[in-house]
Amino acid sequence: MGDRALRQWDRDERLPTFLRLLEVTGTLEQLPDTQRPVALLAHYYRYFADLDPGQEGNVLRYADLAIRRGDHVADAYVAIGAVRHRHRQREAALAAFLQAVEADPRHGEARRWAALAYSERGDVPNEYRMARAAHDAVPEDPDYLFLLMTILIHKLGDYRAGLDVIHTTYVDRPLTWQAHMWLGHIHSSLREHALALDNYRAAATLRPDGATPQEGMGLALSALKRHDEGVQALQRALALAPSWARLHFELGDIYSIQRKYVEAAR
C-alpha cells in the first residue's frame, strides 16, 4: 500500500483497504512511542484525510515527528506538502516537495508532486524537469510516464523526444496498450499514419474492450484514405462508448469526406 494506492484512492472500491488500514493504524499507535513508525502513520493518515479532513492534523503531527527523528524524511515532507496543496497553500506545498527532493533526490513521488506544483505556476521548464526526474527514478511507474509524456507532447510538442522516452522505457519489456496508444498519437501527429495504425491495432489487441484504440484506428485509416474501414473502426468504438460525442463528430467527418451527407447529418 504505497504512493500509487493514494493516487488511485476510491472510497467505494477501496473499502477493504480502508478497513485494513484502520486496524493496522490502531495497532501501530498502540506501540511504545520510541517504536512507533511515525512516517508510516503520517502516510496512512493521508488515506483517512481523504474521507475526513479533520485527520490532516494527524498527518502533520506524525510527519513533523518523522522529520525530527530522521524517519523517512522525504516521505514526511511529501505528506506535509500534500496537505498544504489541498488547502491551496501553493508556496508552502512546493517548498515541502522540494525539501523532500533534497532529502532523497530519487524520490519519484516528491518529484511528481513538485511537477504538479510547477504546473500550477505555469513554469513548464521546471515542471518538465521534475516529471523527467520522477520517470527516470521509477521508469516502471505508469503515472510518472503519463505525466512526462503529457508535458512532452501537449505542452512542448516534442514528438521525437516522446518516441525516445517510450522506446527507452520499454527497451527490455513488451509495450503496454497505453504505450502503443502514445506511439499511435505521436505517429499520427507526425503524419506517419501507417505506423500510427500499426500501434493502434496493437493497442486494440491488448485492450479489446477499449474504445480509444478503435477510435485511433478509425482516424488513421481515414488519413490513409481507407474511409470505409475507418467508418467500421469508429462504429466499433461507438459500440463500446456510445455517449462519447467526439466519436459521433469524427464519424460524421468521414461520412462528409465520402459525400454521404445523410449519414453525416445523422
N, C-alpha and C positions, 0 to 999 in steps of 0.2 A: 504494500500500500504506500506508494510514493507520490512524487510530484505529478505524474501523469494522471493518477487517480483523482487528485484535486482538480486538475484541469477538466476532467470528464465527469465531475460530480453531478449526479442526478438523484434528487431526493427520493424519487419513486423507485427507480431501477436499483439503487444502491442501498435499499433499506437493510439487507443483511449485513453489509459492510458497516453501516451506521450503528447497528445494534452490537456488532462485534467490537467496534471501536469504543462504545460506551463501556463495555465490560473490561476491555484492555486498559482504557484510561483510568477507570476506577481502581484496577489492580495496581497500576503504576503509581498512582497517587497515594496508595497505602504504604509504599516503600519508605524507609528512613530517608530523611532529606538528602543526605550525602550520597545515597544510591539512586535517587530519582533521576531518570533520563529527561532532563528539563527541555532540551532541544526537541526531542521526540514529542513531548507533551505539547509544546508550542505548535508543532506540526499537526498533531491530532486535533487540537482546539480550532485550527483553521477550518476543519470539516464542520464542527459544531457551529462556528460563527456564520457559516452559510445559511443555517437554519435559524439561528438565534444571535443577532448582532451583539447581544449583551455578553457573549462569550469572548468578544475581542479583547476584553481586559485580561483574560487568562492567557490569550496568545501573547500579548505584550509582556505580561509578567514573567511567563516562562522564558520567552525569548531574551529578555533583558538578563535574566538569571543565567541563561546559557552563555551569553556573551561574557559575563563576568567570570564564569567558571572555565571559559575556553572550550565549551562543549558544542561541537559542530557549529562554529560561529557563523559560517556562511549561510547555513540553513536558518539560523536565528534571524539574521538580517533580512533574509527573504521574507520570513514570516512578518516581521515588522513592516517592511515595505509593502506587502500585500494589504495589510490593514490600512496603512496610510493612503494607498492607492484607492481603496474602496471609498474613503472619505474625501477623495479628490485633493488630497494634500500632496500635490504632484512633486514639488521640490523635495519635500521630506521623503517621499517614496523613492524618488530617483537616488537621493543620497544614500538611502539604505541599500538599494540594489547595488550601487557602486561600491559600498563598503563590503557587501557580500563578495563581489568580484575580486576586491583587493584581498579578502581573506582566503579565497580559493579561486584563482584565475581560470580554472577549468570547470567551474560550477555552471552547468548549462542552464539551469532554471534561473539563476541570477542574471545571466546574460539575456535570456528570453524576456524577463520582466523589464530589464533595462531597455531593451529594444522597443518594447511597447511604450515605455515612458518617453523615450526619444521620439517615437512616432506621434504621440500626443502633442509634442512640441513642434512638430513639423521638421525635425532635424534628421533628414533622411541619411546623410553620411554616417552619423553615429548609430542610427537605427540599423543600417546595413552592417556596420562594424560589429555590433553586438549580436545580431542574428547570425552572422557568419561564424563568430566565435562559438556561439551556442551549438550550431550544427557541427562544427569541427570538433568540439569537445565530445559530443554524443551523436555521431552521424546516423546511428540506427534509430533515433527518435523521430517518428514521422511528423510530430508537431513542429520540431525545430526545422525540419526540411521544408515543411509547408510555409513557415514564416519566411525563411530565406528566399524561397522561390517566388513568393508573393511580392517581396521587395524587388527582387531582380527583374521580374517580368512586368509587373504592373506599375512600379514606381520608377525603376531605372531603365526599363525597356532593353535590357542587355540579354538578348535571347541566346547568344552564343555562350555567355557565361552560365546561363541556365542549363544548357546542354552539358557543359563541362561538369556542373555540380551533379546532375543526375548520373552521368556515366561514371564519375569518380565515386559517388556514394554506393553505386551498385556494381562496382567492378568485380567483386568476388561473391555476389549473390544474385538470385533472379530478380528481375524487375517486378515490382508490385503493380497492381492495376492503377494505383494513383500515379506511380512513376510513368507508366505508359500514357496516362492522361496528360501529364505535364509535357511529355515529349510530343504528343499529338498537338497540343496547343502551340508549342514553340514552332514545330514544323509548319503548322498552318499559318502562323504569323509570318514566317519566312517564305511563304508561298511554295513550300515543298510539300504539296498536297498528297503525293503518293506515299511519302514517308509518314505523314500525319495519319493517313488511312490505315497503314500497317499498325501503327501504335494504338489507334482507337479500336481496331479489330482485336488486338491482343488484350486490351483492357476489357472489351466486351466478353471475351472468352473467360477471363479471370473473374469478371463480375457480371454474370448473365442477367442478374436482376436489377442492374443499374441503368437508368435512363440516359445519363450523361455520355457513356461510351457510344450508345446508339446515336445520340444527337451529334457527337463528333464525327461519326462515320457518315451520317447524312450530309453534313456540311462539306466534308472532304470530298465525298462522291459528287456532290453538286459542283464543287470547284473544279473537279476533273471532267465536268460536262456529262457525267453519268447520272442524269437527273432522275430517271425512273428508279434507279437503285437508291438514290438519295431520298426520294419520297418514301420508299419502303422502310428505310432505316429510321426516318423520322416518325413514321407511323408506329414502328415498334417502340420507339421512345415514348410516344404518346400513350400507347397501351400500358406502359409502366408508370407514367406520370401524367395523367390526363388533365390535371389542373395547372400545369406549367404553361403560362401564357406565351412565353418566348418560343416554345415548340410550335405552337399554332402559327405565330408570325413567321417562323423560319419555313414551315411547310408552305404557307401562303406565298412566300417569296419564290420558292422553287416552282410552284404552280404558275406564278406570274411569268417567270422566265420561259416556261413551256407554253405560255399563252393559253393556259387553261384557266380562264378568268372566273368562270363559275365556281370551280373548286377553290380558287384563291379567295374569292369573296366569302365562301362558306367557312 
